[in-house]
Each structure stands twice: as structure tokens, then as C-alpha cells.
């Protein structure tokens, strides 16, 4: 029975630690499998994210490269549009000049040939305008990640395209179509109320609006400006391209909320080279207005306006707001040109005055040098005036009090010099002269110094105030940075504390499991010890009970 019980105890003692070890091993295997699966999932997630990021970067590189190419195409389309616009304009001027010079009439083959070339250039110009706006729509789609081009077609864009196509499509058509033009002849001194009707070709009405094509110059200036274009290197094929703004210019413009448009480019040119811009604008306006005035007036008054120099004279006196009245326009077309020239002349004159005033103004460094020199001169004048007053006062006192015989001529001489020193030429007593020394001798110099200080305040004090404000703002920013760093540190500590509190149950569970494993190990060791002791006592039991030896 004891042996049977010992075997039962042995089996129980062996089964208990075996079950504990198996459960512990199963837990370890489960945890290892969970860790492996989580690691595999993490690796897959990271690889998926890396692939997604790589795919997105490739798409962005492709989009940026296509955007650069579209910018280059847009610039070339604008250049070609301006080229064909100027070709058509020059051919129109040539054809009108030959017609007004009576070289041929409108039915001649030369006129038909020139007008055909004008029509061809106009068709190409309209195609370039449409192509330019198509590129604009594509760029808008790329910038906003759009798939449908109709989203970009707003009513403002549609109106702009229609206006540009209408302006560029106007041109003199081949043929000789005339109409009767009646006007009041103001240049006829003998009969000022004379009404004159002449047949005029309709090409005049179709030729003058062609000068509106010159708006393309502003667009080309914008697209070729150094503020708008930059040398960009493509990351795909390493080809240097002229594209949109470089990153620095775009960042500066975005931070300061500045739009890089034609107005900004013109303002920049007026800041860099105002004289050149004004000169080119005035000369261009002068020549164009003179030719348009001659084209409008030559049919009715060829005596005065048949010569281009007379039209230039009329535009010049109107532009400068002089208006002699020796030559006046007859038609409403010529009068409108004169009104526009007068308004533009007033604006250009005001702008020229502002530019000259800015050119004649001293720079900041020159103002500092000038103020320093004036301050030095005033200080010297103050010292000289004080020394002269003291010297003449001492000499007057010497020749009146310290000598036995007073020399009146010397006293008068020194008094005269004393008065010259204090800038007064009236006879005063000695007491009044002393008061004058105190009150009036240095007043002028001090007043000049005060004026100089007031003038300096406009530049140096403002700069000093700006520097002090800048220092205060920097100090505030540094304090704010320190405070933000402390807040971030406090936030990180709170987050770490929260994470530790959240991990506390897991730590407690792991500690309990570890304690249980230790208890199981101790129990196993104790049971094994008891079994060993029982096995050692079994032979003694078999000796003392020989009758049950077989059973045992």
C-alpha cells in the first residue's frame, strides 16, 4: 500500500511541474508567435508605406516635370503670338501707307497680297491665343489636381478668352469697301462751319483696333522677367529648363502675399530703371498716336494732316498740355486720340516729376554724411563764436578798467568787433552787452543745431527706433521659445507618466506570473525532495515486512 501510494505521489508530483512547464512553454510559444506575427505585420506595413511614398514621389516628380514643360510651351506660345501680332501690325501699317501715298488702290494685287498675309498672320495669332489659354487650363488642372478641364473654365476665363480672340481677330480684310464719312472742318478759317463728306475705306476702322494687340508685350515681359522665370534643373533628365518661379522666390512671394503678375513686374522695372521705362513708353505712345491721328485726319484735311510731322506736332503740344491751336483735329477719331494723349501726358509728367525728385534725393548714407558734416561745422562755429565773445569782452574790460588812460579808439574797435561777434550792430551799454552775450550770441548756432537734430530725427532716430524694437521683439521671441520648450518638456513628462500608468496592469500581470512561476519551481523542488526521501525509506519497509515483500 505504501509503495502504491508512493507511486501515486510520484506521478502526481511529476505531473504537476510538467503541466506547469507545458503551460509556461505554451505561453512563451504563443507570445513568440504573436511577436513574430506583429513584426511581420509591421514590416509589411512599413514596406507598404514606403511603396506608397515612393509611388507618390514618382507622381509628384512626373507632375512637376510636366508642369515645367507646360511653362516652357506657354512661354513659347506667348512669344509666337507676339511675333505674328507684330508681323500683322507692320504689314497693316505698310499697306495703309502705300494706299495713303496713292501708290496703288485697294483693288490692286499688291494690296490683296498684303491683306492676305495679314489675314494669315491673324489666323495664326488667334490659334496661338487659344493654344496659350489651353496651356493655362492644363496648368490649372495640374496645380489643383483636377481631371476634368471644364472645372477650370470659369466665366471670367471664358470672357477673357473671348475678349482676346475678338481683339486679335480684327484686321482689314481683302477688298475695297468704302463708306461716307461726314465731319465738321475746324481748320477752315474762311468757312469754319463747313461740313465735308468724303468716301473712306473701311480698312481704317479695321486697322486702328489692331494696335490693341500690343497688350501681348506685357505678357511676354511677365513670362521673360527674371522675377518670374528661373533656371530649374529637372530631376529626371538633368536638363536645365526655364520654368516657373524658383523655390526661394515662390516662398518669399507666398509669405508676403505678393502675386507675381504684370503689375508687379512693371513696378519693379519702374524701381530699377524708371527713366528707361518712361522714355520707351512716351516715345512709343507718341509715335503710335501720331500715326493714328494722321490716318484719321488725312482723308478730310490732307493739307494739314497729310504730313506725319504735323500730326506729331499736334500730339506733342497736346501731350505737354500746351495747345497752341494752329492745328486742330476735325474728326471724332482724331479728337479722341488727342484727349487720350493729353491725359497720358499729364500722367507721364507727374510720374517724371516723381522720378526726378527721387533721383535728386540723397541716399541714406549721403544723408548721414551730410548731417555729420553740418554738425561738425555748427560745433566749430559755436566754439568760434564763444571764443570771439570772450576775447572781445576781455579786451573791452582790459582797455576800460585795467589801464590808467582809456584809449577811446581801441575801446570802440573792440566794441565793434564784439558786436560783430554777437551779430548785432546797435550801441548798447556794458550790462546790455553782457546780457546779449548770454542770450543772443549763441542763439543762432544753437537754433541751427536744433534744426539739424530735427532733420536727423527723420532718418537716424527712426532707424534707431527700428533697431530697438527689433531687439525687443527678438527678446520676446526668445522668451517665448524658452516657454514653449518648457511646455513641451512638461507635455512629454505627462505623456510618459500616462504611458506608465497605462502599462501598470501589464507590469502587475507579468510580476504575478513571474511570482507564480517561482512558486511552482519551489513546489517542484520540495516535492522532488520528498519523493527522494520516500524512495530512500522503501527498502527498510521491505525488510521489516518479509511476508508482504512480493506484494510490495
Number of C-alpha atoms within 10 A of each C-alpha: 8 11 15 11 10 15 14 12 16 18 11 13 19 15 12 15 17 13 11 16 15 12 12 14 12 12 12 12 12 12 12 12 12 12 12 12 12 12 12 12 12 12 12 12 12 12 12 12 12 12 12 12 12 12 12 12 12 12 12 12 15 14 15 16 19 15 20 20 16 20 21 17 16 22 22 16 22 21 20 17 27 22 16 20 24 20 16 24 22 13 16 23 15 14 24 19 14 16 14 16 11 9 10 14 16 19 12 12 12 14 21 18 13 18 22 15 17 25 19 13 23 24 15 17 27 20 14 22 22 17 17 21 17 15 19 17 18 20 20 17 17 16 12 10 10 14 11 10 12 10 11 18 13 10 9 9 14 12 12 13 17 12 12 17 18 11 16 21 20 18 23 23 17 19 15 16 13 13 11 12 14 14 15 17 19 17 19 11 9 7 10 11 12 13 11 13 13 13 13 18 18 16 19 16 16 15 19 19 14 21 15 13 20 14 11 19 16 15 17 19 16 21 25 16 14 12 18 20 20 18 14 17 15 15 12 9 8 9 11 12 17 20 24 20 18 15 11 9 16 17 12 11 14 12 9 9 9 11 12 16 14 17 12 14 20 16 11 13 15 16 12 11 11 18 16 12 14 17 13 11 12 16 11 12 17 18 15 15 21 25 20 18 26 24 24 23 24 17 18 22 19 12 12 19 24 18 12 16 14 17 26 20 15 23 27 20 18 23 25 16 15 11 15 10 11 9 16 19 25 17 19 13 15 21 16 13 19 23 14 15 24 21 15 17 22 15 12 18 16 12 15 16 11 12 18 13 11 11 12 9 11 12 11 11 9 11 16 15 12 14 16 14 12 15 16 13 14 19 15 13 15 19 14 13 20 17 13 18 23 15 16 20 19 13 18 20 15 13 17 16 11 11 10 8 9 13 11 10 9 14 18 12 13 19 21 16 19 24 21 15 22 22 15 16 13 8 11 13 9 13 9 11 20 15 12 18 21 14 11 15 25 20 15 14 19 15 12 14 19 12 12 16 15 12 14 17 13 10 13 15 14 12 12 12 11 12 12 12 12 12 12 12 12 12 12 12 12 12 12 12 12 12 12 12 12 12 12 12 12 12 12 12 12 12 12 12 12 12 11 13 12 11 11 12 11 12 13 11 11 12 12 12 13 12 12 13 15 12 12 16 15 12 15 18 14 13 19 15 12 15 18 12 11 16 15 11 11 14 10 10 15 16 11 10 10 11 10 11 11 7 10 14
